[in-house]
């Protein structure tokens, strides 16, 4: 299996359980590793034969900006599900970082893996 990655994708969204968090947008940062086979794309040198990371990024931005989940766990799970279902990714490792959510900590969030890593 090959891995297509996307790092430091920053998206503004409503996320959180506290009243003030429901009224403002906060930044979440996504890091993704997506398992796929790039052999066909390498042979053809054509975008239609690969996992188009720009399309993945655009779709995630659209989805996350419109979401209003309370938990980062829910947002991470839905993003992983979207990637696997809409882009045919067999395995995904997703890090979702809610910057500054805890005082005195730069980063906080979740890391999930879904699917089978071959």
Sine and cosine of phi, psi and omega as CSV:
sin_phi,cos_phi,sin_psi,cos_psi,sin_omega,cos_omega
0.00,0.00,0.65,-0.76,0.09,-1.00
-0.98,-0.18,0.29,-0.96,-0.02,-1.00
-0.80,-0.60,0.82,-0.58,0.17,-0.99
-0.98,-0.18,0.76,-0.65,-0.06,-1.00
-0.85,-0.52,0.36,-0.93,0.03,-1.00
-0.62,-0.79,0.86,-0.51,-0.09,-1.00
-0.87,-0.49,0.61,-0.80,0.15,-0.99
0.89,0.46,0.66,0.75,0.08,-1.00
-0.99,0.15,0.94,-0.34,-0.09,-1.00
-0.99,-0.16,0.79,-0.61,-0.07,-1.00
-0.69,-0.73,0.68,-0.73,0.05,-1.00
-1.00,-0.01,0.74,-0.67,-0.02,-1.00
-0.38,-0.93,0.25,-0.97,0.16,-0.99
-1.00,0.06,0.86,-0.50,-0.01,-1.00
-0.49,-0.87,0.74,-0.68,0.07,-1.00
0.65,-0.76,0.26,-0.97,-0.06,-1.00
-0.97,-0.22,-0.32,0.95,-0.04,-1.00
-0.99,0.12,0.47,-0.88,-0.05,-1.00
-0.81,0.58,-0.70,0.71,-0.04,-1.00
-0.90,0.43,-0.51,0.86,0.00,-1.00
-0.95,0.32,-0.38,0.93,0.00,-1.00
-0.98,0.17,-0.16,0.99,-0.08,-1.00
-0.95,-0.31,-0.13,0.99,-0.04,-1.00
-0.74,-0.67,0.36,-0.93,0.13,-0.99
-1.00,-0.07,0.64,-0.77,0.04,-1.00
-0.85,-0.52,0.35,-0.94,0.02,-1.00
-1.00,-0.01,0.77,-0.64,0.22,-0.98
-0.91,-0.41,0.51,-0.86,-0.02,-1.00
-0.86,-0.51,0.77,-0.63,0.01,-1.00
-0.93,-0.36,0.71,-0.70,0.20,-0.98
-0.87,-0.49,0.77,-0.64,-0.08,-1.00
-0.79,-0.61,0.62,-0.79,0.25,-0.97
-0.82,-0.57,0.81,-0.58,-0.10,-1.00
-0.83,-0.56,0.86,-0.51,-0.03,-1.00
-0.98,0.20,0.78,-0.63,-0.03,-1.00
-0.37,-0.93,0.06,-1.00,0.07,-1.00
-0.92,-0.39,0.90,-0.44,-0.04,-1.00
-0.99,-0.12,0.09,1.00,-0.08,-1.00
-0.86,0.51,-0.70,0.71,-0.01,-1.00
-0.89,0.45,-0.68,0.73,0.01,-1.00
-0.91,0.41,-0.63,0.78,0.02,-1.00
-0.90,0.44,-0.59,0.80,0.00,-1.00
-0.96,0.28,-0.65,0.76,-0.09,-1.00
-1.00,0.02,-0.41,0.91,-0.09,-1.00
0.85,0.53,0.60,0.80,-0.04,-1.00
-0.81,-0.59,0.71,-0.71,-0.06,-1.00
-0.86,0.51,-0.51,0.86,-0.02,-1.00
-0.92,0.38,-0.25,0.97,-0.04,-1.00
-0.98,-0.17,0.19,0.98,-0.05,-1.00
-0.76,-0.65,0.13,-0.99,0.16,-0.99
-0.99,0.14,0.95,-0.32,-0.10,-1.00
-0.98,0.20,0.98,-0.19,-0.07,-1.00
-0.90,0.44,-0.46,0.89,0.05,-1.00
-0.93,0.38,-0.65,0.76,0.06,-1.00
-0.91,0.42,-0.64,0.77,0.05,-1.00
-0.88,0.48,-0.74,0.68,-0.01,-1.00
-0.87,0.49,-0.73,0.69,-0.01,-1.00
-0.87,0.49,-0.67,0.74,-0.02,-1.00
-0.93,0.37,-0.66,0.75,0.04,-1.00
-0.91,0.42,-0.66,0.75,0.04,-1.00
-0.85,0.52,-0.74,0.67,0.01,-1.00
-0.85,0.52,-0.74,0.67,-0.04,-1.00
-0.91,0.41,-0.77,0.64,-0.08,-1.00
-0.92,0.39,-0.66,0.75,0.02,-1.00
-0.86,0.51,-0.56,0.83,-0.04,-1.00
-1.00,0.05,-0.21,0.98,-0.06,-1.00
-0.98,0.19,0.35,-0.94,0.06,-1.00
-0.58,-0.81,0.76,0.65,-0.01,-1.00
-0.95,0.30,0.40,-0.92,0.07,-1.00
-1.00,0.07,-0.64,0.77,-0.12,-0.99
-0.95,-0.30,0.62,-0.79,0.10,-0.99
-0.90,0.43,-0.50,0.87,0.03,-1.00
-0.87,0.49,-0.68,0.73,0.01,-1.00
-0.92,0.39,-0.70,0.71,0.02,-1.00
-0.88,0.48,-0.69,0.72,0.01,-1.00
-0.88,0.48,-0.72,0.70,-0.01,-1.00
-0.88,0.48,-0.70,0.72,-0.02,-1.00
-0.92,0.38,-0.60,0.80,0.05,-1.00
-0.91,0.41,-0.70,0.71,0.02,-1.00
-0.88,0.47,-0.67,0.74,0.02,-1.00
-0.88,0.47,-0.70,0.72,0.02,-1.00
-0.86,0.51,-0.73,0.69,-0.02,-1.00
-0.88,0.48,-0.72,0.70,-0.03,-1.00
-0.92,0.39,-0.68,0.73,-0.07,-1.00
-0.97,0.23,-0.72,0.70,-0.11,-0.99
-0.99,0.13,-0.40,0.92,-0.07,-1.00
-0.89,-0.46,0.08,1.00,0.07,-1.00
0.91,0.42,0.49,0.87,-0.01,-1.00
-0.99,0.17,0.79,-0.61,-0.07,-1.00
-0.99,0.17,-0.44,0.90,-0.01,-1.00
-0.54,-0.84,0.65,-0.76,0.05,-1.00
-0.65,-0.76,0.67,-0.75,0.17,-0.98
-0.90,-0.43,0.84,-0.54,-0.10,-0.99
-0.80,-0.59,0.79,-0.62,0.12,-0.99
-0.94,-0.34,0.84,-0.55,0.05,-1.00
-0.91,-0.42,0.87,-0.50,-0.08,-1.00
-0.92,-0.40,0.85,-0.53,0.10,-0.99
-0.97,-0.23,1.00,-0.02,-0.12,-0.99
-0.83,0.55,0.74,-0.67,0.13,-0.99
0.95,0.31,0.27,0.96,-0.04,-1.00
-0.95,0.33,-0.36,0.93,0.01,-1.00
-0.83,-0.56,0.77,-0.63,0.04,-1.00
-0.83,0.55,0.63,-0.78,0.04,-1.00
0.94,0.34,0.18,0.98,0.10,-1.00
-0.80,-0.60,0.74,-0.67,0.00,-1.00
-0.95,0.30,-0.70,0.71,-0.10,-1.00
-0.80,-0.59,0.54,-0.84,0.11,-0.99
-0.43,-0.90,0.59,-0.81,0.00,-1.00
0.19,-0.98,-0.47,-0.88,-0.03,-1.00
-0.71,-0.71,0.41,-0.91,0.14,-0.99
-0.82,-0.57,0.82,-0.57,0.04,-1.00
-0.77,-0.64,0.46,-0.89,0.14,-0.99
-0.79,-0.61,0.70,-0.71,0.02,-1.00
-0.73,-0.69,0.60,-0.80,0.00,-1.00
1.00,-0.10,-0.10,-1.00,-0.03,-1.00
-0.95,-0.31,0.84,-0.54,0.06,-1.00
-1.00,0.04,0.93,-0.36,-0.06,-1.00
-0.99,0.13,0.00,0.00,0.00,0.00
